[in-house]
Amino acid sequence: MSTQSDIREFLASRRAKITPQQAGLPAYGANRRVPGLRREEAAMLAGVSVDYYIRLERGHLAGASEEVLDAIAHALQLDEAERAHLYDLARAVARRRARRTKRTRGPLPDSVLRVLHSMTDSPAFIRNGRLDILATNRLGRALYAPLFTDDAPQPVNVARFQFLNPHGRDFFPDWEQSLNTTVALLRTEAGRAPGDSDLTGLIGELVTRSEEFRTAWAKHNVRLHHTGRKALRHPAVGEITLDFDAMELPAHPGLTLTVYSAGPHTSAHDALRLLAAWAATEDASAVAGHTASR
């Protein structure tokens, strides 16, 4: 991935989404050649020269001040996630001479694992920005059981399962929304960690092997993913829609704790109880199989 081309395509795609009317500009002529703002219109809205804006959109963000970045974000009506992504890309340009690094995979701290496993009534897992699932509690592993097959590539990765596993589409019933969320999260992470060779390798694999991923990746959409609702289709429990909260771990940059929950006296709460019973049965079967093999 090239940070410079990412900047060019991201800014051009955001500019194409804003019509002159949305920007408060008159739309002269019926035969505009671009679907959104022209570069000169974006430059005027940002209060910079056309030549300077063109240079920025070509990927030359090095040296751009915070005020300029804010002005560009305002002119293109970027949301919170898009604004953060623009700043990540600018920082990536500033450190583009840094050597590419491979993210370490050291063990998670015992204190973090204790917190994770102390949650017994809610599925929970810890992931990194690449969407590798690094640890789960008992219900979290049960909820994501289709990802944890014996032949699953390691580390278990949500995006790889979703796009490359034949069961991915079944597991995510709200396919279009889930697809776009996954791609947007990876695009956001690519802006934050352009030197992560593991992330680059994953994206290259998905772009090469999945047309759906390739199409969504080209849109340059980004997003923050802190809270919401998630629908999954579990092979034993059926379709279940849960609330989720994703909390970054400040002491461990790059790691996110995601916890699912359901309100009392709801069908989702009943489904969680069924999931817990199924997990207990699976655990008992595994123990019996291990004992028999000894």
Phi and psi restraints in degrees (value plus and minus 20) as a CYANA .aco file:
   2 SER   PHI    -126.7   -86.7
   2 SER   PSI     102.9   142.9
   3 THR   PHI     -81.2   -41.2
   3 THR   PSI     -58.6   -18.6
   4 GLN   PHI     -83.0   -43.0
   4 GLN   PSI     -63.2   -23.2
   5 SER   PHI     -89.9   -49.9
   5 SER   PSI     -53.2   -13.2
   6 ASP   PHI     -81.8   -41.8
   6 ASP   PSI     -62.7   -22.7
   7 ILE   PHI     -83.0   -43.0
   7 ILE   PSI     -67.6   -27.6
   8 ARG   PHI     -78.8   -38.8
   8 ARG   PSI     -68.2   -28.2
   9 GLU   PHI     -92.3   -52.3
   9 GLU   PSI     -55.3   -15.3
  10 PHE   PHI     -85.5   -45.5
  10 PHE   PSI     -71.0   -31.0
  11 LEU   PHI     -85.5   -45.5
  11 LEU   PSI     -59.4   -19.4
  12 ALA   PHI     -84.6   -44.6
  12 ALA   PSI     -59.1   -19.1
  13 SER   PHI     -89.7   -49.7
  13 SER   PSI     -55.9   -15.9
  14 ARG   PHI     -90.4   -50.4
  14 ARG   PSI     -58.9   -18.9
  15 ARG   PHI     -84.0   -44.0
  15 ARG   PSI     -55.9   -15.9
  16 ALA   PHI     -88.9   -48.9
  16 ALA   PSI     -38.4     1.6
  17 LYS   PHI    -106.3   -66.3
  17 LYS   PSI     -32.8     7.2
  18 ILE   PHI    -123.6   -83.6
  18 ILE   PSI      99.1   139.1
  19 THR   PHI    -104.0   -64.0
  19 THR   PSI     137.4   177.4
  20 PRO   PHI     -75.0   -35.0
  20 PRO   PSI     -58.4   -18.4
  21 GLN   PHI     -82.8   -42.8
  21 GLN   PSI     -61.3   -21.3
  22 GLN   PHI     -85.2   -45.2
  22 GLN   PSI     -49.2    -9.2
  23 ALA   PHI    -108.3   -68.3
  23 ALA   PSI     -22.1    17.9
  24 GLY   PHI      59.0    99.0
  24 GLY   PSI       5.2    45.2
  25 LEU   PHI    -129.9   -89.9
  25 LEU   PSI     130.1   170.1
  26 PRO   PHI     -91.0   -51.0
  26 PRO   PSI     120.7   160.7
  27 ALA   PHI    -121.6   -81.6
  27 ALA   PSI      71.3   111.3
  28 TYR   PHI    -100.3   -60.3
  28 TYR   PSI     112.7   152.7
  29 GLY   PHI      63.6   103.6
  29 GLY   PSI     124.6   164.6
  30 ALA   PHI    -111.5   -71.5
  30 ALA   PSI     -30.3     9.7
  31 ASN   PHI    -133.1   -93.1
  31 ASN   PSI      34.8    74.8
  32 ARG   PHI     -88.4   -48.4
  32 ARG   PSI     119.8   159.8
  33 ARG   PHI    -105.1   -65.1
  33 ARG   PSI     -34.3     5.7
  34 VAL   PHI    -139.1   -99.1
  34 VAL   PSI     127.0   167.0
  35 PRO   PHI     -92.0   -52.0
  35 PRO   PSI     -44.2    -4.2
  36 GLY   PHI    -141.7  -101.7
  36 GLY   PSI    -156.1  -116.1
  37 LEU   PHI     -95.6   -55.6
  37 LEU   PSI     126.0   166.0
  38 ARG   PHI     -97.9   -57.9
  38 ARG   PSI     141.8   181.8
  39 ARG   PHI     -80.5   -40.5
  39 ARG   PSI     -60.2   -20.2
  40 GLU   PHI     -86.4   -46.4
  40 GLU   PSI     -50.7   -10.7
  41 GLU   PHI     -91.7   -51.7
  41 GLU   PSI     -61.9   -21.9
  42 ALA   PHI     -83.0   -43.0
  42 ALA   PSI     -60.2   -20.2
  43 ALA   PHI     -82.4   -42.4
  43 ALA   PSI     -63.8   -23.8
  44 MET   PHI     -82.4   -42.4
  44 MET   PSI     -64.3   -24.3
  45 LEU   PHI     -84.6   -44.6
  45 LEU   PSI     -52.3   -12.3
  46 ALA   PHI    -105.1   -65.1
  46 ALA   PSI     -31.3     8.7
  47 GLY   PHI      54.5    94.5
  47 GLY   PSI      11.1    51.1
  48 VAL   PHI    -145.4  -105.4
  48 VAL   PSI     146.1   186.1
  49 SER   PHI     -90.5   -50.5
  49 SER   PSI     136.8   176.8
  50 VAL   PHI     -83.0   -43.0
  50 VAL   PSI     -62.9   -22.9
  51 ASP   PHI     -80.7   -40.7
  51 ASP   PSI     -60.5   -20.5
  52 TYR   PHI     -89.6   -49.6
  52 TYR   PSI     -60.3   -20.3
  53 TYR   PHI     -83.3   -43.3
  53 TYR   PSI     -63.2   -23.2
  54 ILE   PHI     -79.8   -39.8
  54 ILE   PSI     -60.2   -20.2
  55 ARG   PHI     -83.5   -43.5
  55 ARG   PSI     -61.7   -21.7
  56 LEU   PHI     -83.2   -43.2
  56 LEU   PSI     -65.2   -25.2
  57 GLU   PHI     -88.4   -48.4
  57 GLU   PSI     -41.3    -1.3
  58 ARG   PHI    -100.0   -60.0
  58 ARG   PSI     -18.6    21.4
  59 GLY   PHI      86.6   126.6
  59 GLY   PSI     -15.7    24.3
  60 HIS   PHI    -114.0   -74.0
  60 HIS   PSI      51.5    91.5
  61 LEU   PHI    -109.2   -69.2
  61 LEU   PSI     -28.6    11.4
  62 ALA   PHI     -78.7   -38.7
  62 ALA   PSI     107.3   147.3
  63 GLY   PHI      70.2   110.2
  63 GLY   PSI     -29.8    10.2
  64 ALA   PHI     -86.3   -46.3
  64 ALA   PSI     110.0   150.0
  65 SER   PHI     -95.4   -55.4
  65 SER   PSI     146.6   186.6
  66 GLU   PHI     -80.9   -40.9
  66 GLU   PSI     -57.4   -17.4
  67 GLU   PHI     -83.9   -43.9
  67 GLU   PSI     -60.4   -20.4
  68 VAL   PHI     -86.8   -46.8
  68 VAL   PSI     -64.0   -24.0
  69 LEU   PHI     -82.2   -42.2
  69 LEU   PSI     -60.9   -20.9
  70 ASP   PHI     -82.9   -42.9
  70 ASP   PSI     -60.3   -20.3
  71 ALA   PHI     -85.5   -45.5
  71 ALA   PSI     -60.4   -20.4
  72 ILE   PHI     -84.1   -44.1
  72 ILE   PSI     -64.6   -24.6
  73 ALA   PHI     -81.3   -41.3
  73 ALA   PSI     -60.2   -20.2
  74 HIS   PHI     -87.8   -47.8
  74 HIS   PSI     -64.0   -24.0
  75 ALA   PHI     -82.3   -42.3
  75 ALA   PSI     -57.4   -17.4
  76 LEU   PHI    -112.7   -72.7
  76 LEU   PSI     -15.9    24.1
  77 GLN   PHI      34.8    74.8
  77 GLN   PSI      26.9    66.9
  78 LEU   PHI     -91.5   -51.5
  78 LEU   PSI     122.5   162.5
  79 ASP   PHI    -103.7   -63.7
  79 ASP   PSI    -196.1  -156.1
  80 GLU   PHI     -80.4   -40.4
  80 GLU   PSI     -63.8   -23.8
  81 ALA   PHI     -86.9   -46.9
  81 ALA   PSI     -61.2   -21.2
  82 GLU   PHI     -87.4   -47.4
  82 GLU   PSI     -59.0   -19.0
  83 ARG   PHI     -82.9   -42.9
  83 ARG   PSI     -65.0   -25.0
  84 ALA   PHI     -82.4   -42.4
  84 ALA   PSI     -57.3   -17.3
  85 HIS   PHI     -85.4   -45.4
  85 HIS   PSI     -60.2   -20.2
  86 LEU   PHI     -79.9   -39.9
  86 LEU   PSI     -63.9   -23.9
  87 TYR   PHI     -86.1   -46.1
  87 TYR   PSI     -58.5   -18.5
  88 ASP   PHI     -81.2   -41.2
  88 ASP   PSI     -62.3   -22.3
  89 LEU   PHI     -84.5   -44.5
  89 LEU   PSI     -59.5   -19.5
  90 ALA   PHI     -83.9   -43.9
  90 ALA   PSI     -61.8   -21.8
  91 ARG   PHI     -85.7   -45.7
  91 ARG   PSI     -55.6   -15.6
  92 ALA   PHI     -84.0   -44.0
  92 ALA   PSI     -58.8   -18.8
  93 VAL   PHI     -84.3   -44.3
  93 VAL   PSI     -60.1   -20.1
  94 ALA   PHI     -83.5   -43.5
  94 ALA   PSI     -48.9    -8.9
  95 ARG   PHI    -133.0   -93.0
  95 ARG   PSI       6.0    46.0
  96 ARG   PHI     -85.2   -45.2
  96 ARG   PSI     -36.8     3.2
  97 ARG   PHI    -104.9   -64.9
  97 ARG   PSI     -26.5    13.5
  98 ALA   PHI     -86.0   -46.0
  98 ALA   PSI     129.6   169.6
  99 ARG   PHI     -89.1   -49.1
  99 ARG   PSI     125.9   165.9
 100 ARG   PHI     -89.3   -49.3
 100 ARG   PSI     117.4   157.4
 101 THR   PHI    -141.3  -101.3
 101 THR   PSI     134.9   174.9
 102 LYS   PHI    -124.8   -84.8
 102 LYS   PSI     107.1   147.1
 103 ARG   PHI     -84.3   -44.3
 103 ARG   PSI     113.1   153.1
 104 THR   PHI     -93.4   -53.4
 104 THR   PSI     134.2   174.2
 105 ARG   PHI    -144.8  -104.8
 105 ARG   PSI      33.3    73.3
 106 GLY   PHI     -89.7   -49.7
 106 GLY   PSI     144.4   184.4
 107 PRO   PHI     -84.4   -44.4
 107 PRO   PSI     128.2   168.2
 108 LEU   PHI     -91.3   -51.3
 108 LEU   PSI     126.2   166.2
 109 PRO   PHI     -79.8   -39.8
 109 PRO   PSI     123.9   163.9
 110 ASP   PHI     -78.2   -38.2
 110 ASP   PSI     -56.3   -16.3
 111 SER   PHI     -83.5   -43.5
 111 SER   PSI     -58.9   -18.9
 112 VAL   PHI     -87.9   -47.9
 112 VAL   PSI     -61.0   -21.0
 113 LEU   PHI     -86.1   -46.1
 113 LEU   PSI     -54.8   -14.8
 114 ARG   PHI     -84.3   -44.3
 114 ARG   PSI     -62.2   -22.2
 115 VAL   PHI     -81.9   -41.9
 115 VAL   PSI     -64.4   -24.4
 116 LEU   PHI     -79.5   -39.5
 116 LEU   PSI     -67.7   -27.7
 117 HIS   PHI     -99.7   -59.7
 117 HIS   PSI     -32.9     7.1
 118 SER   PHI     -93.8   -53.8
 118 SER   PSI     -37.1     2.9
 119 MET   PHI    -106.9   -66.9
 119 MET   PSI      81.3   121.3
 120 THR   PHI    -119.3   -79.3
 120 THR   PSI     -37.4     2.6
 121 ASP   PHI    -123.8   -83.8
 121 ASP   PSI     -23.9    16.1
 122 SER   PHI    -150.4  -110.4
 122 SER   PSI     112.6   152.6
 123 PRO   PHI     -83.0   -43.0
 123 PRO   PSI     117.2   157.2
 124 ALA   PHI    -170.7  -130.7
 124 ALA   PSI     130.8   170.8
 125 PHE   PHI    -172.5  -132.5
 125 PHE   PSI     142.8   182.8
 126 ILE   PHI    -135.6   -95.6
 126 ILE   PSI     110.9   150.9
 127 ARG   PHI    -149.9  -109.9
 127 ARG   PSI     143.9   183.9
 128 ASN   PHI    -122.6   -82.6
 128 ASN   PSI    -198.1  -158.1
 129 GLY   PHI     -87.9   -47.9
 129 GLY   PSI     -38.3     1.7
 130 ARG   PHI    -101.9   -61.9
 130 ARG   PSI     -24.9    15.1
 131 LEU   PHI      53.8    93.8
 131 LEU   PSI       5.9    45.9
 132 ASP   PHI     -95.2   -55.2
 132 ASP   PSI     112.1   152.1
 133 ILE   PHI    -106.4   -66.4
 133 ILE   PSI      92.7   132.7
 134 LEU   PHI    -113.1   -73.1
 134 LEU   PSI     -47.2    -7.2
 135 ALA   PHI    -182.1  -142.1
 135 ALA   PSI     130.5   170.5
 136 THR   PHI    -156.7  -116.7
 136 THR   PSI     138.5   178.5
 137 ASN   PHI    -106.9   -66.9
 137 ASN   PSI    -197.5  -157.5
 138 ARG   PHI     -81.3   -41.3
 138 ARG   PSI     -66.8   -26.8
 139 LEU   PHI     -91.4   -51.4
 139 LEU   PSI     -51.4   -11.4
 140 GLY   PHI     -84.2   -44.2
 140 GLY   PSI     -62.5   -22.5
 141 ARG   PHI     -86.8   -46.8
 141 ARG   PSI     -56.2   -16.2
 142 ALA   PHI     -86.5   -46.5
 142 ALA   PSI     -62.4   -22.4
 143 LEU   PHI     -83.3   -43.3
 143 LEU   PSI     -59.9   -19.9
 144 TYR   PHI    -119.3   -79.3
 144 TYR   PSI       7.9    47.9
 145 ALA   PHI     -73.0   -33.0
 145 ALA   PSI     -58.6   -18.6
 146 PRO   PHI     -80.8   -40.8
 146 PRO   PSI     -41.4    -1.4
 147 LEU   PHI    -102.7   -62.7
 147 LEU   PSI     -39.7     0.3
 148 PHE   PHI    -124.2   -84.2
 148 PHE   PSI      28.4    68.4
 149 THR   PHI     -99.6   -59.6
 149 THR   PSI     142.6   182.6
 150 ASP   PHI     -82.1   -42.1
 150 ASP   PSI     -49.6    -9.6
 151 ASP   PHI    -118.7   -78.7
 151 ASP   PSI      -8.6    31.4
 152 ALA   PHI     -89.6   -49.6
 152 ALA   PSI     116.0   156.0
 153 PRO   PHI     -79.0   -39.0
 153 PRO   PSI     126.3   166.3
 154 GLN   PHI    -129.1   -89.1
 154 GLN   PSI     122.3   162.3
 155 PRO   PHI     -90.8   -50.8
 155 PRO   PSI     136.2   176.2
 156 VAL   PHI     -80.8   -40.8
 156 VAL   PSI     108.8   148.8
 157 ASN   PHI    -147.9  -107.9
 157 ASN   PSI     106.4   146.4
 158 VAL   PHI     -82.4   -42.4
 158 VAL   PSI     -65.3   -25.3
 159 ALA   PHI     -86.2   -46.2
 159 ALA   PSI     -62.4   -22.4
 160 ARG   PHI     -83.2   -43.2
 160 ARG   PSI     -62.1   -22.1
 161 PHE   PHI     -84.3   -44.3
 161 PHE   PSI     -64.1   -24.1
 162 GLN   PHI     -82.6   -42.6
 162 GLN   PSI     -62.7   -22.7
 163 PHE   PHI    -115.4   -75.4
 163 PHE   PSI     -46.3    -6.3
 164 LEU   PHI    -132.1   -92.1
 164 LEU   PSI     -36.8     3.2
 165 ASN   PHI    -109.7   -69.7
 165 ASN   PSI     113.8   153.8
 166 PRO   PHI     -81.6   -41.6
 166 PRO   PSI     -38.5     1.5
 167 HIS   PHI    -111.0   -71.0
 167 HIS   PSI     -22.8    17.2
 168 GLY   PHI     -79.8   -39.8
 168 GLY   PSI     -64.3   -24.3
 169 ARG   PHI     -86.0   -46.0
 169 ARG   PSI     -55.1   -15.1
 170 ASP   PHI     -88.3   -48.3
 170 ASP   PSI     -57.9   -17.9
 171 PHE   PHI     -90.8   -50.8
 171 PHE   PSI     -50.2   -10.2
 172 PHE   PHI    -129.9   -89.9
 172 PHE   PSI      69.9   109.9
 173 PRO   PHI     -85.6   -45.6
 173 PRO   PSI     -53.7   -13.7
 174 ASP   PHI    -108.3   -68.3
 174 ASP   PSI      50.3    90.3
 175 TRP   PHI     -80.3   -40.3
 175 TRP   PSI     -69.3   -29.3
 176 GLU   PHI     -82.3   -42.3
 176 GLU   PSI     -66.3   -26.3
 177 GLN   PHI     -85.6   -45.6
 177 GLN   PSI     -63.4   -23.4
 178 SER   PHI     -84.4   -44.4
 178 SER   PSI     -62.1   -22.1
 179 LEU   PHI     -77.4   -37.4
 179 LEU   PSI     -70.2   -30.2
 180 ASN   PHI     -86.4   -46.4
 180 ASN   PSI     -55.2   -15.2
 181 THR   PHI     -84.7   -44.7
 181 THR   PSI     -65.9   -25.9
 182 THR   PHI     -80.7   -40.7
 182 THR   PSI     -66.0   -26.0
 183 VAL   PHI     -85.3   -45.3
 183 VAL   PSI     -61.2   -21.2
 184 ALA   PHI     -84.6   -44.6
 184 ALA   PSI     -57.1   -17.1
 185 LEU   PHI     -85.8   -45.8
 185 LEU   PSI     -60.9   -20.9
 186 LEU   PHI     -88.5   -48.5
 186 LEU   PSI     -57.1   -17.1
 187 ARG   PHI     -84.6   -44.6
 187 ARG   PSI     -60.2   -20.2
 188 THR   PHI     -82.7   -42.7
 188 THR   PSI     -64.5   -24.5
 189 GLU   PHI     -86.3   -46.3
 189 GLU   PSI     -54.3   -14.3
 190 ALA   PHI     -82.9   -42.9
 190 ALA   PSI     -53.7   -13.7
 191 GLY   PHI     -90.9   -50.9
 191 GLY   PSI     -54.6   -14.6
 192 ARG   PHI     -96.4   -56.4
 192 ARG   PSI     -54.6   -14.6
 193 ALA   PHI    -152.7  -112.7
 193 ALA   PSI      45.9    85.9
 194 PRO   PHI     -86.9   -46.9
 194 PRO   PSI     -37.2     2.8
 195 GLY   PHI    -114.1   -74.1
 195 GLY   PSI     -14.0    26.0
 196 ASP   PHI    -100.3   -60.3
 196 ASP   PSI      85.7   125.7
 197 SER   PHI     -88.7   -48.7
 197 SER   PSI     -50.3   -10.3
 198 ASP   PHI     -83.7   -43.7
 198 ASP   PSI     -63.7   -23.7
 199 LEU   PHI     -85.0   -45.0
 199 LEU   PSI     -64.5   -24.5
 200 THR   PHI     -80.1   -40.1
 200 THR   PSI     -61.7   -21.7
 201 GLY   PHI     -84.2   -44.2
 201 GLY   PSI     -61.2   -21.2
 202 LEU   PHI     -83.1   -43.1
 202 LEU   PSI     -66.6   -26.6
 203 ILE   PHI     -83.9   -43.9
 203 ILE   PSI     -61.6   -21.6
 204 GLY   PHI     -80.4   -40.4
 204 GLY   PSI     -61.0   -21.0
 205 GLU   PHI     -83.8   -43.8
 205 GLU   PSI     -64.4   -24.4
 206 LEU   PHI     -89.5   -49.5
 206 LEU   PSI     -60.1   -20.1
 207 VAL   PHI     -82.3   -42.3
 207 VAL   PSI     -58.4   -18.4
 208 THR   PHI     -93.3   -53.3
 208 THR   PSI     -57.2   -17.2
 209 ARG   PHI    -121.7   -81.7
 209 ARG   PSI     -33.0     7.0
 210 SER   PHI    -149.5  -109.5
 210 SER   PSI      95.1   135.1
 211 GLU   PHI     -86.4   -46.4
 211 GLU   PSI     -55.8   -15.8
 212 GLU   PHI     -84.7   -44.7
 212 GLU   PSI     -61.9   -21.9
 213 PHE   PHI     -84.4   -44.4
 213 PHE   PSI     -64.9   -24.9
 214 ARG   PHI     -78.8   -38.8
 214 ARG   PSI     -62.5   -22.5
 215 THR   PHI     -85.9   -45.9
 215 THR   PSI     -65.1   -25.1
 216 ALA   PHI     -88.8   -48.8
 216 ALA   PSI     -56.0   -16.0
 217 TRP   PHI     -82.8   -42.8
 217 TRP   PSI     -56.0   -16.0
 218 ALA   PHI     -88.8   -48.8
 218 ALA   PSI     -33.4     6.6
 219 LYS   PHI     -98.8   -58.8
 219 LYS   PSI     -37.1     2.9
 220 HIS   PHI      40.1    80.1
 220 HIS   PSI      13.2    53.2
 221 ASN   PHI    -102.4   -62.4
 221 ASN   PSI     123.9   163.9
 222 VAL   PHI    -151.6  -111.6
 222 VAL   PSI     141.7   181.7
 223 ARG   PHI    -182.4  -142.4
 223 ARG   PSI     138.6   178.6
 224 LEU   PHI    -118.8   -78.8
 224 LEU   PSI     128.8   168.8
 225 HIS   PHI    -158.5  -118.5
 225 HIS   PSI      55.4    95.4
 226 HIS   PHI    -120.8   -80.8
 226 HIS   PSI     -54.5   -14.5
 227 THR   PHI    -175.9  -135.9
 227 THR   PSI     136.0   176.0
 228 GLY   PHI     142.2   182.2
 228 GLY   PSI    -177.2  -137.2
 229 ARG   PHI    -145.8  -105.8
 229 ARG   PSI     124.1   164.1
 230 LYS   PHI    -151.5  -111.5
 230 LYS   PSI     108.9   148.9
 231 ALA   PHI    -123.4   -83.4
 231 ALA   PSI     111.3   151.3
 232 LEU   PHI    -152.9  -112.9
 232 LEU   PSI     131.9   171.9
 233 ARG   PHI    -135.3   -95.3
 233 ARG   PSI      80.2   120.2
 234 HIS   PHI    -105.0   -65.0
 234 HIS   PSI     119.4   159.4
 235 PRO   PHI     -84.4   -44.4
 235 PRO   PSI     -43.9    -3.9
 236 ALA   PHI    -124.0   -84.0
 236 ALA   PSI     -52.0   -12.0
 237 VAL   PHI    -118.0   -78.0
 237 VAL   PSI     -44.3    -4.3
 238 GLY   PHI      70.7   110.7
 238 GLY   PSI    -183.8  -143.8
 239 GLU   PHI     -94.1   -54.1
 239 GLU   PSI     113.5   153.5
 240 ILE   PHI    -158.8  -118.8
 240 ILE   PSI     112.2   152.2
 241 THR   PHI    -136.0   -96.0
 241 THR   PSI      99.1   139.1
 242 LEU   PHI    -141.3  -101.3
 242 LEU   PSI     132.1   172.1
 243 ASP   PHI     -96.6   -56.6
 243 ASP   PSI     127.8   167.8
 244 PHE   PHI    -155.5  -115.5
 244 PHE   PSI     130.8   170.8
 245 ASP   PHI    -151.8  -111.8
 245 ASP   PSI     106.2   146.2
 246 ALA   PHI    -130.7   -90.7
 246 ALA   PSI      99.0   139.0
 247 MET   PHI    -138.8   -98.8
 247 MET   PSI      99.2   139.2
 248 GLU   PHI     -89.0   -49.0
 248 GLU   PSI     126.9   166.9
 249 LEU   PHI    -119.6   -79.6
 249 LEU   PSI      80.5   120.5
 250 PRO   PHI     -77.0   -37.0
 250 PRO   PSI     -54.0   -14.0
 251 ALA   PHI     -96.4   -56.4
 251 ALA   PSI     -31.0     9.0
 252 HIS   PHI    -154.2  -114.2
 252 HIS   PSI      58.1    98.1
 253 PRO   PHI     -73.7   -33.7
 253 PRO   PSI     116.6   156.6
 254 GLY   PHI      75.8   115.8
 254 GLY   PSI     -31.6     8.4
 255 LEU   PHI    -123.6   -83.6
 255 LEU   PSI     122.8   162.8
 256 THR   PHI    -151.1  -111.1
 256 THR   PSI     112.2   152.2
 257 LEU   PHI    -117.6   -77.6
 257 LEU   PSI     100.3   140.3
 258 THR   PHI    -131.4   -91.4
 258 THR   PSI     109.1   149.1
 259 VAL   PHI    -144.9  -104.9
 259 VAL   PSI     111.4   151.4
 260 TYR   PHI    -120.7   -80.7
 260 TYR   PSI     128.4   168.4
 261 SER   PHI    -171.5  -131.5
 261 SER   PSI     146.7   186.7
 262 ALA   PHI    -162.3  -122.3
 262 ALA   PSI     123.9   163.9
 263 GLY   PHI     -88.2   -48.2
 263 GLY   PSI     131.7   171.7
 264 PRO   PHI     -84.4   -44.4
 264 PRO   PSI     129.9   169.9
 265 HIS   PHI      42.1    82.1
 265 HIS   PSI      15.1    55.1
 266 THR   PHI    -139.4   -99.4
 266 THR   PSI     142.8   182.8
 267 SER   PHI     -84.0   -44.0
 267 SER   PSI     -52.9   -12.9
 268 ALA   PHI     -86.0   -46.0
 268 ALA   PSI     -57.7   -17.7
 269 HIS   PHI     -84.1   -44.1
 269 HIS   PSI     -61.7   -21.7
 270 ASP   PHI     -83.1   -43.1
 270 ASP   PSI     -58.5   -18.5
 271 ALA   PHI     -85.1   -45.1
 271 ALA   PSI     -56.6   -16.6
 272 LEU   PHI     -85.3   -45.3
 272 LEU   PSI     -59.4   -19.4
 273 ARG   PHI     -84.4   -44.4
 273 ARG   PSI     -59.3   -19.3
 274 LEU   PHI     -85.0   -45.0
 274 LEU   PSI     -59.4   -19.4
 275 LEU   PHI     -82.4   -42.4
 275 LEU   PSI     -62.3   -22.3
 276 ALA   PHI     -83.0   -43.0
 276 ALA   PSI     -60.0   -20.0
 277 ALA   PHI     -86.0   -46.0
 277 ALA   PSI     -60.4   -20.4
 278 TRP   PHI     -83.4   -43.4
 278 TRP   PSI     -61.7   -21.7
 279 ALA   PHI     -83.6   -43.6
 279 ALA   PSI     -59.7   -19.7
 280 ALA   PHI     -83.6   -43.6
 280 ALA   PSI     -59.7   -19.7
 281 THR   PHI     -84.4   -44.4
 281 THR   PSI     -62.9   -22.9
 282 GLU   PHI     -83.5   -43.5
 282 GLU   PSI     -60.2   -20.2
 283 ASP   PHI     -83.8   -43.8
 283 ASP   PSI     -62.4   -22.4
 284 ALA   PHI     -84.6   -44.6
 284 ALA   PSI     -59.8   -19.8
 285 SER   PHI     -84.3   -44.3
 285 SER   PSI     -59.6   -19.6
 286 ALA   PHI     -85.8   -45.8
 286 ALA   PSI     -60.8   -20.8
 287 VAL   PHI     -85.1   -45.1
 287 VAL   PSI     -62.4   -22.4
 288 ALA   PHI     -84.1   -44.1
 288 ALA   PSI     -60.5   -20.5
 289 GLY   PHI     -85.9   -45.9
 289 GLY   PSI     -58.4   -18.4
 290 HIS   PHI     -87.4   -47.4
 290 HIS   PSI     -60.9   -20.9
 291 THR   PHI     -85.3   -45.3
 291 THR   PSI     -60.5   -20.5
 292 ALA   PHI     -85.8   -45.8
 292 ALA   PSI     -49.5    -9.5
 293 SER   PHI    -102.3   -62.3
 293 SER   PSI     -28.8    11.2
